Amino acid sequence: MPLGDGIRRNIATVTKAERNLLRDAILTLHTKFYAGGVSFWFKQDEIHDSSHVHFCPAFLPWHRELVNRFEALLRDVNPQLSLHYWDWTQDPTNAPDGIGGLVNLFTPDFMGNSIAADGGEIDIGEPWKSAGFYGGSGPYRDDTDNPADPPQSVTRQVDRTNPLITAAQDTALLNSPDFVAFDDAMEGASGLHNYAHGYIGGSLGDPHKSFRDPFVYLLHSNVDRLFAKWQLNPSHPERLDPAQVYKAQSTGKNGYQNTKGGDRTTIDPPGTPQVGDDDVNGPDHQPWWGILSPLIPWSGPGNMSQSTATGIIKNTNSVRPWAPPDNLQAFKDSRDATVVSPPKYA
């Protein structure tokens, strides 16, 4: 498994030396800063919290863009790195390393703590605490709403008494007949993505705080791996076509393909509007982002990047440098070839 080949792999099966390089690159991101004074690491929570892309058609493509951009930041630190994944069918505290041994991903020299001795939540600890990923004397982000400030705590509660996701559940997900069905199996009411967040627990169990824990990227790399594997089914070349991938082919409908932000009536067949669909600050912060919606914040502030053609969701937060005065934004939606095209996984 040559380092630097651009392939994302099961994090338990790469060498300890490579895991150390990945850890060091994530730590380095907290020493680099965007204009405005927010570290590259703290920017991840700001991005995720700016638009709340969950339980909507854009969930999978938006998070692919997020993962791809984070991997690019890691490669700016070390061009040999790839953003490997946690295979959620395997115990992250006792995962097969591929050569007959076992790996605990939750150690002070990699991902930190997993669970308290009494079974409760525990701070993620080293190597993150001393690097300033959370804690300190304050002020704290949840008090100031300043993304440059640290969260007061970041926790986990990896309860091994809970069952893992099974290989059979992954197979059922991959057998989804179209994107609408796949998306529901991944992030619907009983979605595997949701269960995995809850399995790790603590901050990862809170959708509004999960991107404060570095482990979230190993989890979301796995979400994207399964999306990529579903797309690459050789019997379904349409899943690689930006004009077809988001349809509900199994029902002969367009499904999510032409959905506008904030408007469930643009589903084919039409969905039922819900309170908060068009507002980031609506109930439970669950705006309904469509496939035609701009990928915010990278496409720019909502009042600049959205239109009647994309659908309009209110109260999106502008995030530098993809907003004035930096203006590094570039419009992109879920149909962009760089989003539809899957990364390489093994």
NUNUNU-434767 format. One record per residue (C-alpha): residue in one letter; x, y, z. Coordinates in steps of 0.05 Angstrom, whole numbers, padded with zeros to 5 digits, always signed. Example, Ala and Ser with C-alpha at 12.3 -4.5 7.8 and 13.67 -1.06 7.14 Angstrom:
BEGIN
A+00246-00090+00156/S+00273-00021+00143/
! end
This chain:
BEGIN
M+00000+00000+00000/P+00045+00056-00025/L+00040+00122+00012/G+00021+00177-00036/D-00019+00136-00087/G-00081+00178-00076/I-00125+00120-00052/R-00167+00124+00011/R-00162+00061+00053/N-00187+00030+00117/I-00149+00072+00169/A-00136+00009+00211/T-00098-00023+00154/V-00048+00032+00138/T+00018+00034+00175/K+00024+00067+00243/A+00074+00114+00210/E+00021+00136+00161/R-00031+00145+00215/N+00020+00189+00252/L+00029+00231+00189/L-00046+00240+00183/R-00051+00260+00257/D+00006+00309+00249/A-00026+00341+00188/I-00092+00351+00225/L-00053+00383+00283/T-00017+00428+00233/L-00083+00454+00206/H-00095+00486+00273/T-00031+00526+00265/K-00052+00555+00198/F-00103+00611+00192/Y-00152+00640+00143/A-00161+00715+00135/G-00203+00734+00195/G-00162+00693+00244/V-00199+00626+00243/S-00152+00565+00241/F-00159+00516+00184/W-00184+00465+00235/F-00235+00510+00270/K-00260+00531+00201/Q-00288+00460+00192/D-00339+00470+00248/E-00355+00539+00221/I-00368+00511+00151/H-00410+00453+00177/D-00451+00499+00221/S-00463+00552+00168/S-00515+00515+00127/H-00537+00451+00164/V-00540+00404+00105/H-00576+00344+00134/F-00639+00305+00116/C-00642+00335+00046/P-00622+00315-00025/A-00555+00352-00021/F-00530+00314+00040/L-00485+00265+00004/P-00456+00311-00050/W-00446+00368+00000/H-00408+00324+00048/R-00367+00295-00009/E-00346+00366-00026/L-00329+00378+00048/V-00287+00314+00053/N-00252+00328-00013/R-00234+00399+00009/F-00209+00374+00076/E-00165+00322+00041/A-00137+00378-00003/L-00118+00417+00061/L-00083+00355+00088/R-00045+00348+00022/D-00023+00420+00026/V+00012+00399+00091/N+00036+00332+00064/P+00023+00315-00010/Q+00029+00240+00004/L-00033+00237+00049/S-00103+00211+00035/L-00164+00218+00079/H-00173+00146+00100/Y-00238+00119+00130/W-00264+00082+00190/D-00300+00018+00167/W-00359+00023+00214/T-00371-00052+00212/Q-00307-00058+00254/D-00296-00041+00327/P-00253+00022+00325/T-00219+00002+00390/N-00201-00068+00363/A-00199-00066+00287/P-00163-00116+00243/D-00099-00086+00214/G-00100-00131+00152/I-00037-00169+00171/G-00062-00210+00229/G-00061-00158+00284/L-00110-00110+00316/V-00110-00034+00322/N-00141+00013+00373/L-00155+00079+00338/F-00169+00113+00404/T-00101+00124+00436/P-00065+00187+00460/D-00020+00183+00399/F-00076+00180+00348/M-00150+00197+00359/G-00150+00205+00435/N-00199+00178+00486/S-00260+00134+00471/I-00301+00127+00534/A-00295+00141+00609/A-00279+00085+00657/D-00350+00089+00684/G-00380+00084+00614/G-00396+00158+00609/E-00372+00213+00563/I-00300+00233+00565/D-00260+00290+00535/I-00224+00268+00473/G-00158+00286+00507/E-00090+00280+00473/P-00064+00294+00423/W-00118+00346+00414/K-00125+00381+00481/S-00054+00407+00488/A-00058+00430+00415/G-00116+00476+00432/F-00172+00439+00396/Y-00215+00453+00457/G-00212+00478+00528/G-00164+00529+00557/S-00184+00591+00595/G-00236+00615+00546/P-00273+00651+00519/Y-00310+00592+00487/R-00344+00587+00420/D-00413+00569+00446/D-00413+00632+00489/T-00384+00681+00438/D-00407+00652+00371/N-00337+00668+00348/P-00310+00610+00306/A-00239+00631+00324/D-00252+00612+00397/P-00245+00540+00420/P-00303+00498+00444/Q-00301+00487+00519/S-00301+00412+00510/V-00303+00358+00457/T-00325+00290+00481/R-00336+00217+00461/Q-00373+00157+00488/V-00355+00097+00445/D-00399+00044+00478/R-00376-00024+00455/T-00437-00056+00486/N-00477-00026+00428/P-00478-00068+00365/L-00437-00046+00305/I-00467-00035+00237/T-00464-00102+00202/A-00436-00121+00134/A-00507-00143+00115/Q-00532-00072+00130/D-00478-00043+00085/T-00497-00092+00030/A-00571-00073+00036/L-00550+00000+00030/L-00509-00015-00032/N-00568-00052-00062/S-00611+00011-00060/P-00643+00016-00130/D-00633+00091-00139/F-00606+00153-00105/V-00670+00170-00068/A-00670+00101-00036/F-00595+00103-00022/D-00600+00172+00010/D-00656+00149+00055/A-00618+00086+00076/M-00557+00129+00091/E-00588+00188+00128/G-00662+00175+00136/A-00696+00159+00201/S-00658+00093+00208/G-00598+00115+00167/L-00530+00082+00176/H-00495+00149+00178/N-00538+00171+00237/Y-00525+00106+00275/A-00450+00112+00265/H-00450+00182+00295/G-00488+00156+00355/Y-00441+00097+00363/I-00381+00143+00372/G-00424+00187+00416/G-00407+00250+00454/S-00396+00310+00408/L-00404+00265+00347/G-00474+00248+00371/D-00493+00322+00364/P-00503+00343+00291/H-00487+00415+00309/K-00421+00399+00343/S-00396+00336+00308/F-00343+00372+00266/R-00305+00391+00328/D-00280+00319+00334/P-00226+00299+00283/F-00255+00228+00281/V-00314+00256+00243/Y-00273+00257+00179/L-00256+00183+00184/L-00331+00170+00191/H-00351+00214+00133/S-00296+00186+00089/N-00332+00120+00099/V-00400+00151+00083/D-00369+00175+00017/R-00335+00108+00005/L-00402+00073+00006/F-00433+00127-00038/A-00375+00117-00087/K-00382+00041-00086/W-00457+00048-00100/Q-00442+00095-00158/L-00390+00049-00188/N-00436-00011-00195/P-00420-00031-00267/S-00493-00046-00280/H-00512+00027-00268/P-00469+00074-00310/E-00522+00128-00301/R-00498+00137-00229/L-00436+00172-00257/D-00477+00219-00301/P-00491+00287-00269/A-00556+00291-00308/Q-00582+00224-00281/V-00549+00205-00216/Y-00599+00238-00169/K-00661+00210-00203/A-00708+00155-00176/Q-00698+00109-00235/S-00731+00050-00201/T-00797+00087-00203/G-00788+00121-00270/K-00787+00189-00236/N-00737+00246-00233/G-00733+00240-00158/Y-00685+00292-00130/Q-00651+00310-00196/N-00683+00378-00205/T-00697+00397-00133/K-00691+00469-00111/G-00671+00491-00042/G-00728+00502+00007/D-00780+00472-00040/R-00800+00399-00032/T-00852+00407-00087/T-00795+00403-00136/I-00785+00330-00120/D-00814+00283-00172/P-00865+00262-00148/P-00876+00326-00106/G-00862+00324-00032/T-00900+00358+00024/P-00870+00425+00048/Q-00849+00428+00120/V-00839+00487+00168/G-00766+00509+00164/D-00751+00481+00095/D-00729+00550+00071/D-00694+00575+00134/V-00628+00555+00165/N-00655+00580+00231/G-00719+00540+00226/P-00740+00484+00273/D-00682+00437+00289/H-00639+00475+00238/Q-00658+00429+00181/P-00664+00470+00118/W-00680+00430+00055/W-00622+00438+00007/G-00636+00414-00064/I-00591+00387-00118/L-00596+00455-00154/S-00575+00492-00091/P-00506+00523-00090/L-00456+00486-00046/I-00452+00537+00010/P-00408+00567+00037/W-00358+00554-00019/S-00405+00583-00072/G-00410+00648-00033/P-00461+00680+00014/G-00533+00657+00006/N-00557+00725-00017/M-00506+00725-00073/S-00505+00652-00096/Q-00579+00633-00091/S-00634+00652-00140/T-00703+00630-00161/A-00669+00579-00206/T-00632+00547-00147/G-00685+00558-00094/I-00673+00605-00036/I-00658+00587+00036/K-00656+00644+00086/N-00606+00661+00141/T-00545+00625+00114/N-00481+00648+00148/S-00427+00679+00105/V-00360+00645+00115/R-00293+00676+00096/P-00255+00669+00051/W-00316+00651+00007/A-00348+00718+00021/P-00329+00792+00022/P-00277+00820+00031/D-00237+00759+00007/N-00286+00736-00047/L-00255+00669-00063/Q-00322+00637-00076/A-00338+00600-00140/F-00408+00574-00157/K-00416+00499-00155/D-00476+00454-00144/S-00485+00379-00133/R-00485+00366-00208/D-00413+00390-00217/A-00368+00337-00247/T-00319+00344-00189/V-00375+00326-00141/V-00407+00270-00180/S-00341+00236-00196/P-00322+00189-00138/P-00254+00191-00105/K-00211+00128-00105/Y-00222+00079-00048/A-00195+00010-00031/
! end
